[in-house]
Amino acid sequence: MSEEMVEDERQFYRKAKKYWKAVPATVDGMLGGYGHISSIDISSSKRFLQKFLRDSPTKTGTLCALDCGSGIGRITKRLLLPIFKMVDMVDVTEDFLIKAKTYLGEESKRVGNFFCNGLQDFSPEPNHYDVIWIQWVIGHLTDTHLVDFLKRCKTGLRPNGIIVIKDNMAHEGVIMDDVDSSLCRDLDLVRKLIRQAGLDILCQEKQENFPEEIYHVYTLAMR
């Protein structure tokens, strides 16, 4: 459905890249002026992730995580590095990755790779990651590229590894944002695309305590 809204695929990606190049390399910039929600967001994500880190036969490991659409490393710094031994970051904006090295400080030594790629062109290393975290970035992929990327992520997981998508969900259908060149899909469509990638949804949770004027945000874990 969202494919019909992207008339020129190359222009869709080019426009998004240009948009992010002009965004300040700050937490507020990463969150579109909503920097004040960062702590609420991280706290909820920690609780969500802990469900999979408890002792059980299917416990997710804590060796390595991948932060997709990482920006300057807000999630890497506050969610992933406190849990995982190593983290890799991937983002389309080189300036954000340069800034990440100072933003993360000493902890940047535990970032193995700073990959500068759009996710449509990125392939995670096979059998390498315990958690692949994809937050507020799936709207920058067409349906086909999102499904293909999730398939590649699946091969990038270690045993008992999980992929997590946390993103805005439209009330119904698909909404195109011409400013940042992104798509906001409804939850049913996102779930459908996840299934098309051959993944099973393990857990789904609605984000609480976000400002009422922004989209509903859902977190989904899959493998």
C-alpha positions in Angstrom: 0.0 0.0 0.0 2.7 2.5 0.9 4.6 1.6 -2.3 1.9 3.6 -4.2 2.8 6.7 -2.2 6.5 6.6 -3.2 6.4 7.8 -6.8 10.1 8.1 -7.2 12.1 5.7 -5.0 15.5 7.4 -5.5 14.0 10.8 -4.7 12.3 9.3 -1.6 15.7 8.3 -0.2 17.6 11.3 -1.5 15.1 13.7 0.2 15.3 11.9 3.5 19.1 12.0 3.4 19.1 15.7 2.7 16.6 16.3 5.5 18.7 14.6 8.2 21.9 16.3 7.0 20.3 19.6 8.1 19.2 18.3 11.5 21.3 19.3 14.6 23.5 16.5 16.0 21.8 16.7 19.4 19.3 14.5 21.3 16.7 17.1 20.6 17.5 17.0 16.9 17.3 13.2 16.9 13.8 13.4 18.5 12.4 16.2 16.3 12.3 18.7 19.2 10.9 16.2 21.7 14.2 15.7 23.6 12.3 15.8 26.9 10.7 12.4 26.1 14.1 10.6 25.9 14.2 9.3 29.5 10.6 8.0 29.4 11.4 6.3 26.1 14.6 4.7 27.4 13.0 3.5 30.6 10.2 1.8 28.7 12.6 0.2 26.3 14.8 -1.2 29.2 11.7 -2.8 30.8 10.7 -4.3 27.4 14.2 -5.7 26.7 14.6 -7.2 30.2 11.8 -9.6 29.4 14.1 -11.4 27.0 17.2 -11.2 29.2 15.8 -13.2 32.2 17.1 -16.7 32.8 15.2 -19.1 30.6 16.1 -21.7 28.0 15.5 -19.0 25.3 17.3 -16.2 27.1 18.8 -13.6 24.7 22.5 -13.1 25.0 24.3 -9.8 25.8 27.4 -10.0 23.7 26.6 -7.7 20.8 23.7 -5.4 19.7 23.1 -3.3 16.5 21.5 0.1 16.7 19.7 0.9 13.4 19.1 4.5 12.5 21.3 5.2 15.4 21.8 9.0 14.9 24.4 10.3 17.5 23.9 7.2 19.6 21.1 8.2 22.1 19.9 4.6 22.3 23.4 3.1 22.1 24.5 5.2 25.1 21.5 4.9 27.4 20.0 1.5 26.5 22.4 -0.8 24.7 25.9 -0.1 26.0 24.8 -0.6 29.7 23.6 -4.1 28.7 25.8 -5.4 25.9 29.5 -5.9 25.7 29.7 -4.4 22.2 27.4 -2.3 20.0 27.5 -1.5 16.3 25.8 1.6 15.0 24.4 2.2 11.5 23.1 5.6 10.2 22.7 7.3 6.9 24.2 10.6 8.2 27.9 10.7 8.5 27.9 13.8 10.7 25.8 12.0 13.3 28.3 9.1 13.5 31.2 11.6 13.9 29.4 13.3 16.7 28.6 9.9 18.3 32.3 9.4 19.2 32.3 12.5 21.4 28.7 12.0 22.6 29.5 8.5 23.8 32.8 9.5 25.4 35.0 6.7 26.8 32.2 4.2 26.0 32.7 4.7 22.3 35.6 2.2 22.6 32.9 -0.5 22.9 31.3 0.5 19.6 32.8 -1.9 17.2 31.6 -0.3 14.0 30.1 3.0 12.9 28.5 2.0 9.6 27.4 4.9 7.4 24.6 3.4 5.3 20.9 3.7 4.5 19.2 0.5 5.8 18.0 -0.3 2.3 21.7 -0.9 1.4 22.8 -2.4 4.7 23.4 -6.1 5.6 24.1 -7.1 9.2 26.9 -9.6 9.6 25.4 -13.1 9.7 25.0 -14.8 13.1 26.5 -11.8 14.9 23.9 -9.9 17.0 21.9 -10.8 20.1 19.6 -7.8 19.6 19.0 -5.7 16.5 17.2 -2.5 17.6 15.3 -0.5 15.0 13.7 2.6 16.3 12.0 5.5 14.5 13.5 4.6 11.2 11.3 2.0 9.4 9.3 4.9 7.9 12.4 5.7 5.8 12.1 2.3 4.0 9.6 1.3 1.3 7.6 -1.8 2.0 9.8 -4.0 -0.2 13.0 -2.7 1.3 11.7 -3.0 4.8 10.8 -6.7 4.3 14.1 -7.4 2.6 16.0 -5.6 5.4 14.2 -7.6 8.1 15.1 -10.8 6.2 18.7 -9.8 6.3 18.4 -8.9 10.0 17.0 -12.4 10.7 20.2 -13.9 9.3 22.2 -11.5 11.5 20.8 -12.9 14.7 22.7 -15.2 17.1 20.8 -18.1 18.7 17.9 -16.7 20.8 18.5 -13.3 19.3 15.7 -10.9 18.7 14.9 -8.0 16.4 13.0 -5.1 18.0 11.1 -2.4 16.1 9.9 0.6 18.0 8.1 3.2 15.9 5.2 5.5 15.3 2.0 3.8 14.1 -0.7 5.6 12.2 -4.3 5.2 13.3 -5.3 3.7 10.0 -3.6 3.2 6.6 -0.4 5.0 5.6 0.6 8.7 6.1 3.3 10.3 4.0 5.4 13.0 5.6 6.8 15.1 2.8 9.1 17.1 5.1 11.4 14.3 6.2 10.3 11.9 3.4 9.0 9.1 5.5 5.9 6.8 5.8 3.9 6.2 8.9 2.1 2.8 8.7 -0.6 1.5 10.8 0.1 -1.4 13.2 -1.7 -4.0 11.1 0.5 -3.2 8.0 3.7 -3.3 10.0 2.7 -6.7 11.5 1.9 -7.9 8.0 5.3 -6.8 6.6 7.0 -8.5 9.6 5.3 -11.8 8.7 6.2 -11.4 5.1 9.9 -11.3 6.2 9.4 -14.8 7.8 9.5 -13.5 11.4 7.3 -14.4 14.4 6.2 -11.6 16.7 7.0 -12.5 20.3 5.8 -9.5 22.2 4.0 -6.2 21.4 3.6 -3.2 23.7 2.2 0.3 23.4 4.3 3.1 24.7 2.7 5.0 27.6 3.3 8.5 28.9 4.2 10.2 25.6 2.7 13.5 24.6 -0.9 13.1 23.3 -0.2 15.1 20.1 2.3 12.6 18.7 1.6 9.3 17.0 1.0 6.2 19.1 4.3 4.3 19.5 4.5 0.5 19.6 7.4 -1.8 20.4 7.5 -5.2 18.8 10.0 -8.0 19.3 10.4 -10.8 16.8 12.7 -13.6 15.6 
